[in-house]
C-alpha cells in the first residue's frame, strides 16, 4: 500500500478567524505597511505592537501570532483563498534559517537606526524612524504574502523574527514562573477519546501535529503552537480545548471513558471488499490478533489508513460474523475526503492493517426502552444495520419494545441494505422500516426527506430513545422536530465523525 498519488490535499483550507479583531486586523498591516509610505509617522505604531507581543509572550507564548498579529490576519483572511496550500518545506522551519533571519533582522534594524541617529531630537528623526518601521511592515507584507500564495499562508511565520523573539521570551517567562496562571494550551479531554483522524494537523496553520504530541498531562506542549483555536473548532470529536491549567484539570476530572474503556488495537486482514454502489463499499476485516472483538451495536472502529502519519478514520461497525471474528464497515467515498480516497485507492483484499475498537457511546442502543427510533440519511444507515442484525436478525439481545427505522436517500440505488432491512422488518412485528427518496426516478418510492416521515409520526413516548446518524443539517432538523413533539433532550443521541 502507498500513500501517494491521491488528488486530495492533506491540508485543509478552513476558517481561522473566530473574533472580529482576527478577521479585520489585516487593515492595520495595510495601514502601516502601505500607508506608512505616504505618512511615515504611521510606522511609529510598530514599536508599541512589538512591546505588546513581547509582553504577552512572557505569559502566553505565541498567543499574539494566532490571535492579534495583523500580518497573520492578512495571510489567513486575504491570501488563504489564493494559496496553493502545500506542505511547508522543512528548511524554512530549520533552526539555522530561523537564527539567520533573526540575526539579519537585528543587524538590518540596528544599521538603519544608526543611519538616522544623527537626526535625533528633530521632527525629521521621527519621520525617518517611522519610515524604517513602515518599510519593515511592507517587506513582511510582500515577502510573506508571496510565500503565502506560492506555498502556504503561514509560511512566513515559520521563521518570523518576532515569532522567534516570542519563543525566547516565553522561555524566560517559564523560568520566572510567569506562565502558570495565564498560559493556555491545546488540551485533549483524554487521549482515548481521540480518533487519530489528524484533522487537527490538517487545519493547523503552522502544520503541527497535536494528535501525536500530547504530553502525559494531556497538553500539547509544542512552543511553536500559536494558540489560534483552529484545531479546537475543527475537532470532529469535540474533545480539544484551549485551556489554562485550572480548566484543564477540571476537564480531566469530569471526562467519562464510558464506551471507550474496552478499546484495544487489533491486527486485521481485509477479507473482502464489496461494491454496494459506485461510491459505497463494504469492507470485511478478519481479526487476527486478538481474534474477536466484542462490541455493542452502534459502536465504531478506527481503521488505519496511513501508517506514516499514524492516521485513522472512524467507521461505524455495520455488521459482524456470528462469533465476532469478522467485522464489517461501510464507507462512502467523498470527492474531497482525504481518508476515503486513500481507502478506495490504496487498499486491496488481503492487505494487513491495524484497527482500534470498539469505541463510542452516543449510538449505543438502550434496549430497555419501550420505544426506539432510528433516523438516518445517506451512509448514516450503517450503525443501524448493525443494530438490526444483532437485535432483530440474530437476536443476540433481548428486546421487547417497538423500534422504527426512518431512512432517507437521494436515488433508488442509494438505499444500501434496503433488501436486508425490508426482509428483517417483514419477519419482526416490533420493527418498522420506513424509507423515502429526495429524488426518486419512479413513482414506486415516496418523494421527500426523512424529516417528512418524522413530522408525520405520532409523538414519541416520554421515555423513547432516539438515535440519529447522518448529515449535520438533517440531525439538526430532526432534533427540532423531536423536541417540538415532546421528546426529552437527554433521550436524543447523535454522533458526528466529521470527514
C-alpha positions as CSV (number, residue, x, y, z in Angstrom):
1,X,0.0,0.0,0.0
2,X,1.2,3.5,-0.7
3,X,0.0,6.9,0.4
4,X,0.9,8.9,-2.7
5,X,-0.8,9.7,-5.9
6,X,-4.1,10.9,-4.3
7,X,-5.6,14.0,-5.6
8,X,-7.0,15.2,-2.3
9,X,-4.6,17.5,-0.3
10,X,-3.8,16.6,3.2
11,X,-4.0,20.2,4.3
12,X,-7.5,21.8,4.5
13,X,-8.4,25.5,4.0
14,X,-10.7,26.5,6.8
15,X,-11.9,29.5,8.7
16,X,-9.3,30.7,11.2
17,X,-10.9,33.9,12.3
18,X,-13.1,33.5,15.4
19,X,-13.2,37.1,16.5
20,X,-13.8,40.4,14.8
21,X,-10.2,41.5,15.6
22,X,-8.7,38.5,13.9
23,X,-10.9,39.0,10.9
24,X,-10.0,42.6,10.3
25,X,-6.6,43.1,11.9
26,X,-5.1,42.9,8.4
27,X,-6.3,46.5,7.9
28,X,-3.7,47.6,10.4
29,X,-1.0,45.8,8.4
30,X,-2.1,47.6,5.2
31,X,-2.3,50.9,7.0
32,X,1.2,50.7,8.4
33,X,2.9,48.9,5.5
34,X,1.4,50.9,2.6
35,X,0.0,53.9,4.3
36,X,3.4,54.4,6.1
37,X,5.0,55.0,2.7
38,X,3.0,58.2,2.4
39,X,2.6,59.1,6.2
40,X,5.8,57.7,7.8
41,X,4.5,58.5,11.3
42,X,2.2,55.5,11.0
43,X,5.3,53.4,11.3
44,X,5.7,54.6,14.9
45,X,2.8,52.3,15.8
46,X,5.2,49.3,15.3
47,X,7.3,49.7,18.5
48,X,4.1,49.6,20.5
49,X,3.0,46.4,18.7
50,X,6.4,44.9,19.3
51,X,6.2,45.8,23.0
52,X,2.7,44.2,23.2
53,X,3.7,41.0,21.6
54,X,6.9,40.6,23.6
55,X,5.0,41.4,26.8
56,X,2.3,38.9,26.0
57,X,4.8,36.2,25.1
58,X,6.2,36.2,28.7
59,X,2.8,34.9,29.9
60,X,1.2,33.2,26.9
61,X,3.8,32.1,24.4
62,X,3.0,32.8,20.7
63,X,-0.6,33.7,21.5
64,X,-0.2,37.0,19.8
65,X,0.6,35.2,16.5
66,X,-2.6,33.3,16.4
67,X,-5.0,36.0,17.8
68,X,-3.7,39.5,17.3
69,X,-1.0,39.7,14.6
70,X,-2.1,42.0,11.7
71,X,0.1,40.1,9.3
72,X,-1.3,36.8,10.4
73,X,-4.8,38.2,9.8
74,X,-3.7,39.3,6.3
75,X,-2.3,35.8,5.5
76,X,-5.3,34.0,6.9
77,X,-8.2,36.1,5.6
78,X,-7.0,37.7,2.3
79,X,-4.4,35.2,1.0
80,X,-5.6,31.8,2.2
81,X,-8.2,31.6,-0.7
82,X,-5.4,32.3,-3.2
83,X,-2.8,29.9,-1.7
84,X,-1.5,26.7,-3.3
85,X,-1.8,25.4,0.3
86,X,1.2,23.0,0.1
87,X,3.4,21.5,2.7
88,X,5.9,24.0,4.2
89,X,9.4,22.8,3.4
90,X,11.4,21.6,6.4
91,X,14.3,24.0,5.6
92,X,12.0,27.0,6.2
93,X,11.4,25.9,9.8
94,X,15.0,24.8,10.5
95,X,17.0,26.3,13.3
96,X,19.8,27.6,11.1
97,X,17.4,29.5,8.9
98,X,15.4,30.9,11.9
99,X,18.7,32.1,13.5
100,X,20.0,33.6,10.3
101,X,16.7,35.5,9.7
102,X,16.7,36.8,13.3
103,X,20.4,37.9,13.1
104,X,19.7,39.7,9.7
105,X,16.7,41.4,11.2
106,X,18.7,42.7,14.2
107,X,21.6,43.8,12.0
108,X,19.4,45.5,9.5
109,X,17.4,47.4,12.1
110,X,20.5,48.4,14.0
111,X,22.1,49.7,10.9
112,X,19.1,51.7,10.0
113,X,18.8,53.2,13.5
114,X,22.4,54.3,13.4
115,X,21.7,55.9,10.0
116,X,19.1,58.2,11.5
117,X,20.7,58.6,14.9
118,X,22.2,61.9,13.9
119,X,18.8,63.5,13.5
120,X,17.6,62.6,17.0
121,X,15.6,65.3,18.6
122,X,14.3,66.7,15.4
123,X,11.0,66.2,13.6
124,X,12.9,64.6,10.7
125,X,14.2,61.9,13.2
126,X,10.7,60.6,14.0
127,X,9.7,60.7,10.3
128,X,12.7,58.7,9.3
129,X,12.3,56.3,12.2
130,X,8.6,55.7,11.3
131,X,9.7,55.1,7.7
132,X,12.0,52.4,8.9
133,X,9.2,50.5,10.7
134,X,6.8,51.1,7.8
135,X,9.3,49.6,5.3
136,X,9.7,46.6,7.6
137,X,6.0,46.1,7.8
138,X,5.7,46.4,4.0
139,X,8.6,43.9,3.5
140,X,6.7,41.3,5.5
141,X,3.5,42.0,3.6
142,X,5.3,41.5,0.3
143,X,7.7,38.6,1.1
144,X,5.3,36.9,3.5
145,X,2.4,37.4,1.0
146,X,4.4,35.9,-1.8
147,X,5.2,32.8,0.3
148,X,1.6,32.6,1.4
149,X,0.4,32.3,-2.2
150,X,3.1,30.0,-3.6
151,X,3.5,27.7,-0.6
152,X,1.1,28.2,2.4
153,X,-0.5,31.1,4.2
154,X,1.6,30.9,7.4
155,X,4.9,30.1,5.7
156,X,6.5,33.4,6.9
157,X,5.5,32.5,10.5
158,X,7.9,29.6,10.5
159,X,10.9,31.9,10.7
160,X,9.4,35.3,11.6
161,X,11.9,37.2,13.8
162,X,9.0,38.4,16.0
163,X,7.9,34.8,16.5
164,X,11.4,33.8,17.4
165,X,11.6,36.6,19.9
166,X,8.3,35.5,21.4
167,X,9.6,31.9,21.9
168,X,12.7,33.3,23.6
169,X,10.7,35.5,26.0
170,X,8.2,32.6,26.6
171,X,11.0,30.5,27.9
172,X,12.1,33.4,30.1
173,X,8.5,33.7,31.3
174,X,8.5,30.0,32.2
175,X,11.9,30.3,34.0
176,X,10.4,33.2,36.0
177,X,7.2,31.3,36.7
178,X,5.1,33.9,34.9
179,X,3.1,31.5,32.7
180,X,1.3,29.3,35.2
181,X,-1.8,31.4,35.7
182,X,-2.1,32.8,32.2
183,X,-0.8,30.3,29.7
184,X,-3.3,28.5,27.6
185,X,-2.5,25.4,25.6
186,X,-4.4,23.0,23.4
187,X,-5.7,20.3,25.8
188,X,-7.4,16.9,25.0
189,X,-10.0,15.7,27.4
190,X,-8.4,12.2,27.3
191,X,-6.2,10.6,24.6
192,X,-8.5,7.5,24.5
193,X,-11.3,9.7,23.1
194,X,-9.1,10.9,20.2
195,X,-10.0,9.3,16.8
196,X,-6.5,9.9,15.5
197,X,-8.1,11.4,12.4
198,X,-5.4,14.1,12.1
199,X,-8.0,16.8,11.4
200,X,-6.2,19.0,13.9
201,X,-3.0,18.6,11.9
202,X,-4.7,19.1,8.6
203,X,-6.1,22.5,9.7
204,X,-3.2,23.7,11.7
205,X,-1.8,27.0,10.3
206,X,1.7,26.1,11.4
207,X,1.4,22.4,10.2
208,X,1.9,20.9,13.7
209,X,0.5,17.5,14.7
210,X,-1.3,17.9,18.0
211,X,-2.9,14.4,17.9
212,X,0.6,12.9,18.0
213,X,2.1,15.3,20.6
214,X,0.0,15.3,23.7
215,X,2.1,15.1,26.9
216,X,1.3,12.8,29.9
217,X,-0.9,15.6,31.3
218,X,-2.9,15.7,28.1
219,X,-1.4,19.1,26.9
220,X,0.1,20.0,23.6
221,X,3.4,21.5,24.7
222,X,5.0,22.5,21.3
223,X,6.3,26.0,21.7
224,X,5.5,26.7,18.1
225,X,1.8,26.5,18.7
226,X,0.1,29.9,18.1
227,X,-3.0,29.1,20.2
228,X,-5.3,30.1,17.4
229,X,-8.1,27.7,18.3
230,X,-8.4,26.3,14.7
231,X,-7.8,22.7,15.8
232,X,-10.2,23.1,18.7
233,X,-13.0,24.4,16.4
234,X,-12.4,21.7,13.8
235,X,-12.1,18.6,16.0
236,X,-14.8,16.2,14.9
237,X,-14.9,14.5,18.3
238,X,-15.2,17.9,20.1
239,X,-12.6,16.9,22.7
240,X,-10.0,19.7,22.2
241,X,-9.9,22.9,24.3
242,X,-7.7,25.9,24.6
243,X,-7.3,25.9,28.4
244,X,-5.2,27.0,31.3
245,X,-4.0,24.6,34.0
246,X,-7.1,25.0,36.2
247,X,-9.6,24.4,33.4
248,X,-7.5,21.5,32.0
249,X,-7.5,19.8,35.4
250,X,-11.3,20.2,35.7
251,X,-11.8,18.7,32.2
252,X,-9.7,15.6,33.1
253,X,-11.6,15.0,36.3
254,X,-15.0,15.3,34.6
255,X,-14.3,13.2,31.5
256,X,-16.0,9.8,31.1
257,X,-14.5,6.9,29.2
258,X,-17.7,5.0,29.0
259,X,-17.9,3.3,25.6
260,X,-14.1,3.7,25.1
261,X,-12.8,1.8,28.1
262,X,-12.6,-1.6,26.3
263,X,-10.8,-0.4,23.2
264,X,-7.6,-2.0,22.0
265,X,-5.6,-2.4,18.9
266,X,-6.2,-5.3,16.5
267,X,-4.2,-6.8,13.7
268,X,-6.6,-7.4,10.8
269,X,-6.8,-8.5,7.2
270,X,-9.1,-7.3,4.6
271,X,-11.1,-10.4,3.7
272,X,-13.4,-8.8,1.1
273,X,-14.4,-5.5,-0.5
274,X,-18.0,-5.4,-1.7
275,X,-19.2,-2.8,-4.2
276,X,-22.6,-1.6,-2.8
277,X,-22.7,1.4,-5.2
278,X,-20.3,3.4,-7.4
279,X,-19.1,5.3,-4.4
280,X,-20.0,3.0,-1.5
281,X,-18.0,-0.1,-0.4
282,X,-18.4,-2.6,2.3
283,X,-15.0,-3.7,3.9
284,X,-14.9,-7.0,5.8
285,X,-12.0,-7.4,8.2
286,X,-10.8,-10.7,9.6
287,X,-9.4,-10.2,13.1
288,X,-6.1,-11.8,13.6
289,X,-4.7,-10.7,16.9
290,X,-6.8,-10.6,19.1
291,X,-9.2,-12.8,17.1
292,X,-12.5,-11.5,18.4
293,X,-13.9,-8.0,19.0
294,X,-16.8,-7.8,21.5
295,X,-18.8,-4.7,20.7
296,X,-22.2,-3.2,21.2
297,X,-24.4,-2.2,18.2
298,X,-23.8,1.4,17.3
299,X,-20.1,1.4,18.3
300,X,-17.4,2.2,15.8
301,X,-13.8,1.2,15.0
302,X,-10.8,3.2,13.9
303,X,-9.2,2.0,10.6
304,X,-5.6,2.8,10.0
305,X,-5.5,4.5,6.6
306,X,-2.0,6.0,6.6
307,X,0.8,4.4,8.6
308,X,3.4,7.1,8.2
309,X,1.1,9.7,9.8
310,X,-0.4,7.2,12.3
311,X,-3.7,8.3,10.9
312,X,-7.0,6.6,11.3
313,X,-10.6,7.0,10.2
314,X,-13.7,6.2,12.3
315,X,-16.3,4.0,10.8
316,X,-19.4,2.5,12.4
317,X,-19.5,-1.2,12.6
318,X,-22.2,-2.2,10.2
319,X,-22.1,-6.0,10.9
320,X,-20.0,-8.9,12.1
321,X,-19.6,-12.6,12.0
322,X,-21.6,-14.7,14.4
323,X,-18.5,-15.1,16.7
324,X,-17.2,-11.5,16.1
325,X,-14.1,-12.8,14.4
326,X,-15.0,-10.6,11.5
327,X,-16.4,-7.1,11.4
328,X,-17.7,-5.0,8.5
329,X,-17.7,-1.3,7.9
330,X,-19.5,0.6,5.1
331,X,-17.7,3.5,3.5
332,X,-18.9,6.2,1.2
333,X,-16.3,7.9,-0.9
334,X,-16.3,11.6,-0.6
335,X,-14.9,13.7,-3.5
336,X,-12.9,15.8,-1.1
337,X,-12.4,13.2,1.6
338,X,-8.7,12.5,2.2
339,X,-9.3,9.3,4.2
340,X,-12.0,7.7,2.0
341,X,-9.8,8.4,-1.1
342,X,-6.9,6.7,0.5
343,X,-9.0,3.7,1.5
344,X,-10.6,3.4,-2.0
345,X,-7.4,3.9,-3.9
346,X,-4.8,2.1,-1.9
347,X,-6.4,-0.8,0.0
348,X,-6.9,-4.3,-1.6
349,X,-8.3,-7.6,-0.4
350,X,-5.6,-9.4,1.6
351,X,-4.0,-6.3,2.9
352,X,-2.9,-6.2,6.6
353,X,-3.7,-3.2,8.7
354,X,-4.5,-2.1,12.3
355,X,-7.9,-1.4,13.8
356,X,-8.8,0.1,17.1
357,X,-12.0,-0.6,18.9
358,X,-14.7,-0.9,19.9
359,X,-15.4,2.8,20.6
360,X,-18.3,5.1,21.0
361,X,-21.3,5.7,23.3
362,X,-23.7,8.1,21.6
363,X,-25.2,5.5,19.3
364,X,-25.1,2.5,21.6
365,X,-28.7,1.4,21.9
366,X,-30.5,1.2,25.2
367,X,-32.6,-2.0,24.7
368,X,-34.5,-1.4,28.0
369,X,-36.6,1.3,26.4
370,X,-40.2,0.6,25.3
371,X,-39.7,2.6,22.1
372,X,-36.7,3.1,19.9
373,X,-36.4,5.4,16.9
374,X,-33.6,5.3,14.5
375,X,-33.2,8.2,12.0
376,X,-30.7,8.0,9.1
377,X,-29.9,9.5,5.8
378,X,-27.2,8.6,3.3
379,X,-24.4,6.5,4.6
380,X,-25.7,7.2,8.2
381,X,-27.7,4.0,7.9
382,X,-24.6,1.9,8.8
383,X,-24.8,1.9,12.6
384,X,-28.5,0.8,12.4
385,X,-27.7,-2.1,10.1
386,X,-25.6,-3.4,12.9
387,X,-28.4,-2.9,15.4
388,X,-30.9,-4.6,13.1
389,X,-28.6,-7.6,12.6
390,X,-27.8,-8.1,16.3
391,X,-31.2,-7.3,17.8
392,X,-33.8,-8.4,15.2
393,X,-31.9,-10.8,12.8
394,X,-29.6,-12.8,15.1
395,X,-31.5,-11.8,18.2
396,X,-28.2,-11.7,20.2
397,X,-30.0,-9.3,22.6
398,X,-33.5,-9.4,24.1
399,X,-35.8,-6.5,23.2
400,X,-39.5,-6.5,24.0
401,X,-40.3,-2.9,22.9
402,X,-41.0,-1.4,19.5
403,X,-38.5,0.1,17.1
404,X,-38.8,2.1,13.9
405,X,-36.1,3.0,11.4
406,X,-36.5,6.0,9.2
407,X,-34.2,6.1,6.2
408,X,-33.7,8.8,3.6
409,X,-31.6,8.8,0.5
410,X,-31.4,10.6,-2.9
411,X,-31.9,7.9,-5.6
412,X,-33.1,4.3,-5.6
413,X,-29.5,2.9,-5.8
414,X,-28.5,4.9,-2.8
415,X,-30.7,2.8,-0.5
416,X,-27.9,0.5,0.7
417,X,-29.0,-2.6,2.6
418,X,-32.6,-2.0,1.5
419,X,-33.5,-5.6,0.8
420,X,-32.0,-6.8,4.1
421,X,-33.9,-4.2,6.1
422,X,-37.1,-4.9,4.2
423,X,-36.9,-8.6,4.9
424,X,-35.9,-8.2,8.5
425,X,-38.9,-5.9,9.1
426,X,-41.2,-8.4,7.5
427,X,-40.0,-11.1,9.9
428,X,-40.3,-8.9,13.1
429,X,-43.6,-7.4,14.1
430,X,-41.9,-5.0,16.5
431,X,-39.6,-3.5,13.9
432,X,-40.8,-1.0,11.4
433,X,-38.8,0.2,8.3
434,X,-39.7,3.4,6.5
435,X,-37.8,4.9,3.6
436,X,-38.1,8.0,1.4
437,X,-36.1,9.4,-1.5
438,X,-35.5,13.1,-2.2
439,X,-35.1,12.4,-6.0
440,X,-36.9,9.2,-6.9
441,X,-36.8,8.2,-10.6
442,X,-40.1,6.2,-10.3
443,X,-43.4,6.5,-8.5
444,X,-42.6,3.4,-6.5
445,X,-41.0,5.5,-3.8
446,X,-42.3,8.4,-1.8
447,X,-40.6,11.7,-2.5
448,X,-39.3,13.9,0.3
449,X,-36.9,13.9,3.2
450,X,-36.5,11.6,6.2
451,X,-37.7,14.5,8.4
452,X,-41.0,14.5,6.5
453,X,-41.7,11.0,7.8
454,X,-40.7,12.0,11.3
455,X,-43.0,15.0,11.2
456,X,-46.0,12.8,10.4
457,X,-45.3,10.2,13.1
458,X,-47.1,10.1,16.4
459,X,-45.4,11.9,19.3
460,X,-42.8,9.6,20.9
461,X,-43.3,8.1,24.4
462,X,-41.8,10.1,27.2
463,X,-39.0,7.5,27.6
464,X,-38.4,6.9,24.0
465,X,-34.8,6.8,22.9
466,X,-33.9,8.4,19.6
467,X,-30.7,7.8,17.7
468,X,-29.7,9.9,14.7
469,X,-26.9,9.4,12.2
470,X,-26.5,11.4,9.0
471,X,-25.7,14.9,7.8
472,X,-25.5,17.7,10.4
473,X,-28.4,19.5,8.8
474,X,-30.6,16.5,8.9
475,X,-29.6,15.9,12.5
476,X,-30.4,19.5,13.5
477,X,-33.8,19.5,11.7
478,X,-34.7,16.1,13.2
479,X,-33.8,17.3,16.7
480,X,-36.0,20.4,16.3
481,X,-39.0,18.3,15.3
482,X,-38.4,15.8,18.1
483,X,-38.3,18.5,20.7
484,X,-41.4,20.0,19.4
485,X,-43.1,16.6,19.7
486,X,-42.1,16.4,23.3
487,X,-39.1,14.2,23.1
488,X,-36.7,14.7,26.0
489,X,-33.3,16.3,25.0
490,X,-31.4,13.7,27.1
491,X,-33.0,10.9,25.1
492,X,-31.8,12.1,21.7
493,X,-28.4,10.8,20.6
494,X,-26.2,11.9,17.7
495,X,-22.6,11.3,16.9
496,X,-20.6,13.2,14.2
497,X,-17.4,11.7,13.0
498,X,-16.6,14.5,10.6
499,X,-15.0,13.8,7.2
